[in-house]
């Protein structure tokens, strides 16, 4: 029983953190690209910053698409819109 409750919370938490994680990746990438002037022999920090920004932007786009188009709630809403309006009973006020 405890395991089911933790899994349900973990699932909901993972959905909320994707947009935040993407924004954090974009911010860290921008800091590495534009604010850090240190040079390291084995890696180019500006290139790492650009890569992190690109990954963050891609993650943000995918998480927004999932939130508004691919999520089960959005799919159910789209399915309700596609139903024939004559199948539903008429409301009388």
C-alpha positions in Angstrom: 0.0 0.0 0.0 2.8 2.4 0.8 4.6 1.5 -2.4 1.5 2.5 -4.5 1.2 5.9 -2.8 4.9 6.6 -3.4 4.7 5.6 -7.0 1.7 7.9 -7.5 3.5 10.8 -5.9 6.7 10.1 -7.9 4.8 10.0 -11.2 3.1 13.4 -10.5 6.3 14.9 -9.3 8.2 13.8 -12.4 5.6 15.5 -14.6 6.0 18.8 -12.8 9.8 18.8 -12.7 10.4 18.5 -16.4 9.6 22.2 -17.2 11.6 23.3 -14.2 14.6 21.1 -15.1 14.6 22.5 -18.6 14.6 26.1 -17.3 17.5 25.2 -15.0 19.5 23.7 -17.8 18.9 26.8 -20.0 20.0 29.0 -17.1 23.2 27.0 -16.3 24.0 26.9 -20.0 23.6 30.6 -20.4 25.8 31.2 -17.3 28.5 28.9 -18.8 28.2 30.6 -22.2 28.1 34.2 -21.3 29.3 34.7 -17.7 32.2 32.3 -17.2 35.5 33.5 -18.6 37.7 30.8 -17.1 39.5 28.4 -19.5 40.0 24.8 -18.8 42.5 22.6 -20.8 40.3 19.6 -21.3 36.9 21.1 -22.1 35.5 24.3 -23.7 33.0 25.7 -21.2 31.3 27.9 -23.7 30.5 24.9 -25.9 29.2 23.1 -22.9 27.0 26.1 -22.2 25.6 26.1 -25.7 24.9 22.3 -25.5 23.1 22.7 -22.2 21.0 25.6 -23.5 20.0 23.5 -26.6 19.1 20.5 -24.5 17.1 22.7 -22.1 15.2 24.3 -25.0 14.5 20.9 -26.5 13.3 19.5 -23.1 11.1 22.6 -22.6 9.5 22.2 -26.0 8.9 18.4 -25.4 7.5 18.9 -21.9 5.1 21.7 -23.1 4.0 19.5 -26.0 3.4 16.6 -23.5 1.5 18.9 -21.1 -0.8 20.4 -23.7 -1.1 17.8 -26.4 0.1 14.3 -25.5 -1.0 14.0 -21.8 -4.0 11.7 -21.0 -6.1 14.7 -20.0 -5.5 16.5 -23.3 -6.2 13.3 -25.2 -9.5 12.9 -23.3 -10.5 16.5 -24.0 -9.7 16.1 -27.7 -11.8 12.9 -27.8 -14.7 14.7 -26.2 -14.6 17.4 -28.8 -14.6 14.9 -31.7 -17.8 13.1 -30.5 -21.0 13.7 -32.4 -23.0 16.4 -30.7 -26.2 14.6 -31.5 -25.2 11.6 -29.3 -25.3 13.7 -26.2 -28.6 14.5 -24.6 -29.9 18.0 -24.9 -30.0 20.2 -21.9 -33.2 22.1 -21.1 -33.0 25.1 -18.8 
